[in-house]
Amino acid sequence: MMETLLTYDISSRHVEFKTAMLNMGYRDRLILSNGTMYFPNTTWYHPTKLVATIIEDCKSVCNNLSIRLIRCVATQWEPNWEGILGESF
């Protein structure tokens, strides 16, 4: 299993993009023992996909929605991290 994060910028259709990512098993938050970690607006988590697969998923959703993918980064989520949990959008 490889837990992975994706962050991106797209040109438009943010709601449709987010809906497609949710339907593919991506999450915009994690439930932790000390609360819920809400990721920034253009960040996604997937519990099992490889980095290269996540980039391809992002490109595919953009292609299907006819939107421009401006930039994106996917990286493995490691157990040693810190953050501010945040609030739901």
VOMARSE-54262 format. One record per residue (C-alpha): residue in three letters; x, y, z. Coordinates in steps of 0.001 Angstrom, whole numbers, padded with zeros to 6 digits, always signed. Last residue first. Example, Ala and Ser with C-alpha at 12.3 -4.5 7.8 and 13.67 -1.06 7.14 Angstrom:
SER+013670-001060+007140 ALA+012300-004500+007800 
***
This chain:
PHE-014906+023843+003460 SER-014172+021662+006507 GLU-011826+023085+009121 GLY-008089+022965+009642 LEU-005941+020139+010988 ILE-002760+022229+011120 GLY+000143+020131+009953 GLU+003024+017871+010832 TRP+004422+014863+009053 ASN+006418+011707+009825 PRO+004198+008852+008604 GLU+004967+009564+004960 TRP+002495+010406+002229 GLN+004170+009576-001104 THR+004234+012426-003554 ALA+002139+013781-006401 VAL+002707+017216-007898 CYS+000503+019098-010322 ARG+000610+022063-012681 ILE-001599+023967-015116 LEU-003958+021127-015995 ARG-006152+022745-018619 ILE-009779+021737-018785 SER-011647+019653-021334 LEU-013525+017726-018609 ASN-012364+014332-019885 ASN-008830+015684-020418 CYS-008714+017140-016925 VAL-009943+013864-015450 SER-007319+011946-017460 LYS-004466+014240-016426 CYS-005357+013848-012740 ASP-005691+010075-013074 GLU-002333+009905-014879 ILE-000664+011893-012086 ILE-002245+009561-009530 THR-001031+006493-011390 ALA+002539+007813-011412 VAL+002433+008396-007630 LEU+001128+004910-006862 LYS-002403+004424-005595 THR-003346+002902-002226 PRO-004665+005382+000349 HIS-005365+008336-001953 TYR-005116+011902-000689 TRP-006083+015081-002507 THR-004941+018701-002440 THR-006489+021635-004295 ASN-008487+023195-001437 PRO-005959+022521+001317 PHE-006371+019206+003148 TYR-008706+018766+006098 MET-007067+016593+008772 THR-009856+015299+011030 GLY-009266+014843+014736 ASN-006685+013460+017198 SER-006901+009788+016181 LEU-006986+010807+012547 ILE-009759+010931+009936 LEU-008202+012111+006699 ARG-009533+014778+004366 ASP-009975+015633+000678 ARG-010209+011974-000292 TYR-009636+010211-003602 GLY-011618+007070-004378 MET-012246+007618-008094 ASN-015708+009120-007468 LEU-014088+011681-005171 MET-011725+012651-007996 ALA-014610+013087-010440 THR-016539+015256-007978 LYS-013469+017398-007364 PHE-012950+017973-011078 GLU-016618+018878-011559 VAL-016434+021393-008698 HIS-013189+022918-010009 ARG-014457+023484-013532 SER-011627+025888-014451 SER-007918+026322-015256 ILE-006432+023680-012981 ASP-003824+023846-010224 TYR-002666+020700-008473 THR-001729+018898-005279 LEU-001706+015134-004996 LEU-000883+013135-001866 THR-000115+009416-001677 GLU-000503+006451+000656 MET+001257+003473-000857 MET+000000+000000+000000 
***
